[in-house]
Amino acid sequence: MNSLNPDIVNPAYVQIGKKEAAAILGVSVSKFDQMRKEDPECPKGFTRGDQHNSPLFFRLSDMYTYSEALMQQSVPVDQADVANK
C-alpha cells in the first residue's frame, strides 16, 4: 500500500482495494471475503461500475473503525500462554 501523509490526507476520503483492506486487518483476501459475508459489522465495500466484475473498494476510515472494533472485542493473551505454544 502506498504511504499517505496523514497531515494532508483524510482517511474518510481515501478509497482502497480489497487486498489493501484485508492487509489492514491482517487477514488473507479469502478470510476477508468470509468476514464480509458472516459479520454484519464488516464493511461491505462499494463499486464504481455496474458490471458484475467491477473492482471493489473500501473507505479507509471504515476499515480502521472495523479493525478497532475487532481489537476491542479480542481477549488479551497471557504472555505465559504465548510462551507455551
C-alpha positions in Angstrom: 0.0 0.0 0.0 1.3 3.5 -0.8 2.2 5.6 2.2 -0.1 8.6 2.7 0.8 11.7 4.6 -1.8 11.8 7.4 -1.2 15.6 7.7 -2.8 16.2 4.3 -4.9 13.0 3.6 -8.2 12.4 5.4 -8.9 8.6 5.7 -12.6 9.3 5.3 -11.9 10.2 1.6 -9.4 7.5 0.7 -10.6 4.5 -1.2 -8.6 1.3 -1.0 -8.9 -2.1 -2.8 -9.9 -5.4 -1.2 -6.3 -6.6 -1.0 -5.3 -3.5 1.0 -8.4 -3.7 3.2 -7.5 -7.3 4.0 -3.9 -6.3 4.8 -5.1 -3.7 7.3 -7.0 -6.4 9.2 -4.0 -8.8 8.9 -6.0 -11.5 7.1 -6.0 -13.0 3.7 -8.3 -11.8 0.9 -10.3 -15.1 1.2 -10.7 -14.6 5.0 -11.7 -11.0 4.5 -14.4 -12.2 2.0 -15.6 -14.6 4.6 -15.7 -11.9 7.3 -17.8 -9.7 4.9 -20.3 -12.5 4.4 -20.6 -13.5 8.1 -20.1 -10.3 10.1 -22.8 -7.7 9.6 -20.4 -5.1 11.1 -17.7 -5.7 8.5 -17.6 -3.1 5.7 -19.2 -4.4 2.6 -17.5 -2.1 0.2 -18.7 -0.4 -3.0 -18.1 -0.4 -6.7 -17.7 2.3 -9.2 -19.3 0.3 -12.0 -22.5 -1.7 -12.6 -20.8 -4.7 -14.0 -20.5 -7.9 -12.0 -16.7 -7.9 -12.1 -16.3 -4.2 -11.2 -13.5 -3.7 -8.7 -14.5 -3.5 -5.0 -13.3 -0.5 -2.9 -13.5 0.4 0.8 -13.3 3.6 2.7 -10.0 3.6 4.6 -11.7 5.1 7.7 -14.3 2.3 7.7 -11.5 -0.3 7.7 -9.8 1.5 10.6 -13.1 1.7 12.6 -13.8 -2.0 12.0 -10.2 -3.0 12.9 -10.6 -1.1 16.2 -13.9 -2.8 16.9 -12.2 -6.2 16.4 -9.4 -5.3 18.7 -11.9 -4.1 21.4 -13.7 -7.5 21.2 -10.5 -9.5 21.4 -9.2 -11.2 24.5 -5.7 -10.3 25.7 -3.3 -13.2 25.5 -1.3 -14.0 28.6 2.4 -14.0 27.9 2.7 -17.4 29.5 0.2 -18.8 27.0 2.2 -17.4 24.1 5.5 -18.9 25.5 3.9 -22.4 25.9 2.9 -22.6 22.2 
